[in-house]
Amino acid sequence: MKKVILFLLVSIAAISVKAQTANHFGKEVNENKAIEASALPAKMGDKTEMAAKVSGTVESVCQVKGCWMQVKLDNGETMRVVFKDYAFFVPKDIAGKTVVFEGEAQKKTVPVEHLQHYAKDAGQSKEEIAKIKDPKEELTFVADGVIVK
């Protein structure tokens, strides 16, 4: 009986360590055939939606929950990555790290309310948030899973 209890405790400890060091969030994805974030706009062409696996550098992360991240594109702009069905989040301290994510790229108009909400999550001042008056055409991404490298 003592051996069974010891085995269970060791197993639980091993699982806990793995959970704390995991770099996968959401659906488990791999890095195979990921395209660079900077290549995504050209790859999409005229499409408004496209399934993709993308690799890029995180510029910023929602500091409230880790519920979105901004990934750098090559033109000085960023692409907002949100997580499908709000089912998972990423660590808030991954700015500057490389990520690989899989899901659906979307070109869409982001309403003023969402832009203001994102600005608030990013820690912008009330004055900066109040300056957001117009919707914005953006390339966004709904990720099923993320790897933080």
C-alpha positions as CSV (number, residue, x, y, z in Angstrom):
1,M,0.0,0.0,0.0
2,K,2.8,2.4,0.9
3,K,4.4,1.8,-2.6
4,V,1.1,2.6,-4.3
5,I,0.7,5.9,-2.3
6,L,4.4,6.8,-3.0
7,F,3.9,6.0,-6.7
8,L,0.8,8.2,-6.8
9,L,2.6,11.1,-5.1
10,V,5.6,10.9,-7.5
11,S,3.2,10.7,-10.5
12,I,1.3,13.8,-9.3
13,A,4.5,15.7,-8.7
14,A,5.8,14.8,-12.2
15,I,2.6,16.0,-13.8
16,S,2.7,19.2,-11.8
17,V,6.3,19.9,-12.9
18,K,5.3,19.2,-16.5
19,A,2.3,21.5,-16.3
20,Q,4.4,24.3,-14.9
21,T,7.1,24.1,-17.5
22,A,4.8,23.5,-20.5
23,N,5.1,25.9,-23.4
24,H,2.0,24.8,-25.2
25,F,-1.3,26.6,-24.7
26,G,-4.7,25.5,-26.1
27,K,-4.6,22.7,-28.7
28,E,-1.2,21.1,-29.0
29,V,0.5,22.3,-32.2
30,N,3.9,21.7,-33.7
31,E,6.3,24.0,-35.6
32,N,6.2,22.1,-38.9
33,K,5.4,24.2,-41.9
34,A,4.8,27.4,-40.0
35,I,5.1,30.5,-42.1
36,E,6.6,33.7,-40.9
37,A,4.0,36.3,-39.6
38,S,5.6,38.8,-42.1
39,A,4.6,36.5,-45.0
40,L,1.0,36.1,-43.9
41,P,-0.6,39.2,-45.6
42,A,0.9,38.3,-49.0
43,K,-0.1,34.6,-48.6
44,M,-3.7,35.6,-47.8
45,G,-3.9,37.8,-50.9
46,D,-7.6,38.8,-51.5
47,K,-8.9,36.2,-49.0
48,T,-10.7,37.5,-45.9
49,E,-10.1,34.2,-44.0
50,M,-7.4,31.5,-44.2
51,A,-6.3,28.6,-42.1
52,A,-2.7,28.9,-41.2
53,K,0.2,28.0,-38.9
54,V,2.4,31.1,-38.2
55,S,5.6,31.9,-36.4
56,G,6.5,35.3,-35.1
57,T,7.8,37.6,-32.4
58,V,5.5,38.8,-29.6
59,E,5.4,42.6,-29.3
60,S,2.9,42.8,-26.4
61,V,0.4,40.7,-24.4
62,C,-2.8,41.6,-22.6
63,Q,-1.7,42.5,-19.1
64,V,-5.0,41.7,-17.5
65,K,-5.3,38.0,-18.3
66,G,-3.0,37.1,-21.2
67,C,-6.1,36.9,-23.4
68,W,-4.5,38.3,-26.5
69,M,-1.0,39.1,-27.9
70,Q,0.3,41.3,-30.6
71,V,2.7,39.7,-33.1
72,K,5.1,41.8,-35.2
73,L,4.7,42.0,-39.0
74,D,7.5,43.3,-41.2
75,N,5.9,46.7,-42.0
76,G,6.1,48.0,-38.5
77,E,2.5,47.0,-37.8
78,T,1.3,44.1,-35.6
79,M,-1.3,41.4,-35.8
80,R,-3.6,40.8,-32.8
81,V,-3.8,37.1,-31.9
82,V,-6.8,36.1,-29.8
83,F,-7.6,32.6,-28.5
84,K,-10.5,30.5,-29.8
85,D,-13.5,30.5,-27.6
86,Y,-11.6,32.4,-24.9
87,A,-10.5,28.8,-23.9
88,F,-6.9,29.5,-22.9
89,F,-4.5,32.4,-22.2
90,V,-0.7,32.9,-22.6
91,P,1.7,34.2,-20.0
92,K,1.8,38.0,-19.6
93,D,5.6,38.1,-19.7
94,I,6.3,36.7,-23.2
95,A,7.0,40.0,-25.1
96,G,10.1,39.5,-27.3
97,K,9.7,35.7,-27.4
98,T,9.0,33.7,-30.5
99,V,5.7,31.9,-30.8
100,V,4.1,29.5,-33.2
101,F,0.3,29.5,-33.4
102,E,-2.3,27.7,-35.5
103,G,-5.8,28.7,-36.4
104,E,-7.5,31.2,-38.7
105,A,-6.2,34.5,-40.0
106,Q,-8.9,37.1,-40.7
107,K,-9.0,40.5,-42.3
108,K,-11.8,42.4,-40.6
109,T,-12.9,45.8,-39.3
110,V,-12.4,46.0,-35.6
111,P,-15.1,48.2,-33.9
112,V,-14.1,51.2,-31.8
113,E,-15.4,49.5,-28.6
114,H,-13.0,46.5,-29.2
115,L,-10.1,48.8,-29.9
116,Q,-10.8,50.8,-26.7
117,H,-11.1,47.6,-24.8
118,Y,-7.7,46.4,-26.1
119,A,-6.1,49.7,-25.3
120,K,-7.4,49.4,-21.7
121,D,-6.1,45.9,-21.4
122,A,-2.7,47.2,-22.7
123,G,-2.6,49.7,-19.8
124,Q,-3.1,52.9,-21.9
125,S,-4.4,56.0,-20.2
126,K,-8.0,57.2,-20.3
127,E,-6.9,60.0,-22.5
128,E,-5.3,57.7,-25.0
129,I,-8.4,55.4,-25.0
130,A,-10.7,58.4,-25.5
131,K,-8.7,59.3,-28.7
132,I,-9.8,56.1,-30.4
133,K,-12.8,57.2,-32.5
134,D,-12.7,55.2,-35.7
135,P,-12.9,51.5,-36.4
136,K,-9.7,50.0,-38.0
137,E,-9.1,47.5,-40.7
138,E,-6.8,44.8,-39.2
139,L,-5.3,41.5,-39.9
140,T,-6.2,39.4,-36.8
141,F,-5.8,35.7,-35.9
142,V,-7.9,33.3,-33.9
143,A,-5.5,30.7,-32.6
144,D,-6.5,27.2,-31.6
145,G,-3.1,26.6,-30.0
146,V,0.2,28.4,-29.2
147,I,3.8,27.3,-28.6
148,V,6.0,29.8,-26.7
149,K,9.6,29.1,-27.6
